[in-house]
Amino acid sequence: MNKLSLELLGVIIAVLCVPNAGAYLIQGLDLNIDYWAGAGAYESVIVIDWNNTNGPYQSEFHCFGFRWDDPQITVKDALTALEAAGPLAISFAYGGGV
């Protein structure tokens, strides 16, 4: 199980809103989604790159998908749903919390 600590990791999280997406070819990347959470007509893909820029270790990035209908959904709602749906563990503990 992976532990995602927003306090300790310098990750790049790109949230790409892709309403009614079909194929997951986004900005030239063929994304392999690890798993999906939620249900609805709209989709977002959260891409996490664990690598430190110019660091000694390089690994693949991971993609997680979130679907929703409610216009009041927040990023925290999406991350909480992703944590509940799969093995990704998320903690909110940076700058006073989320």
N, C-alpha and C positions, 0 to 999 in steps of 0.2 A: 504494500500500500504506500502511495506517495503522500508526503506531508507538504502541503503548500503553506508556507508561513509568509504572509505579505510583509512582515516586519523584517525578515532576514534575507529574502531573495530579491535580487535585482533582476526582475523578469520583465520582459516586454509582453504586455497583454494587449492584443489588438482585438477589439470587438467590431466585427464586421456585420452590419445589419443587411440581411439579404432576404427581402420579402419574397415569398413564393419561389424560393430557389429550386432549381432542378439539379443540374450537375454542379459539383463543388470545385469548379475551376475558378479560383478567385485571384485576380492580379497575377496570372501566370502560374499559380501554384495549384497543383492537383491535391486537394486536401483529403486525407484519410481521417474521418471523424472517429475518435476513440469510442464515444457513446453519446447518446442524446438524452435530454431531460425535458420535461414539459410537453405541452400539446398546444397547437394553435396554428393559425395561418401564417404567422411571421416567424422568421428564424434568425438567430444570431450564432455566429461561430466565434468562440474564444480560442485564440491561438496562444500557447504558452511556450516560450523559448527559454530553456533552462540554462543556456550557454552564457558565459561571461564573454563580452567582446574581446577578441584576441586571446582568450584563455587557453590553457593547455588541453582542455578536454572539450570535445565536441560531441553532441548527441542530437538525435532527431527532436524536432518540436512536436508538441501534442496539441490536438484539436478536440474541443468539446462543443457540442451543439445544444442550443436551447431554443425551444419553440414556445410561443405565447400568443395570446389574443388581447389581453388587458393592456390598455395604453398607459397604465400607472405602474407597470413593472419597472423595477430598478435593477442595477447591476448586482446589488447584494441579493435580490430575489433570485436572479439567474444563478449566481454562484452557490447559493444555498440549495437550490434544486439540483444542480450538478453534483454537489456533495452527497445528497440523499440518493441519487440515482446510480452512483457507481463508486469505485474505489478511491476517488480523489478526496483527500481530506483537506479542508480549508479552515484557516483561523483568521480572524479579523483582529489585528492588534498593532496597528501602526498609527501614530499620531493621534491618540485618543480614541481609537476604534471607529468602526463604520456603523 
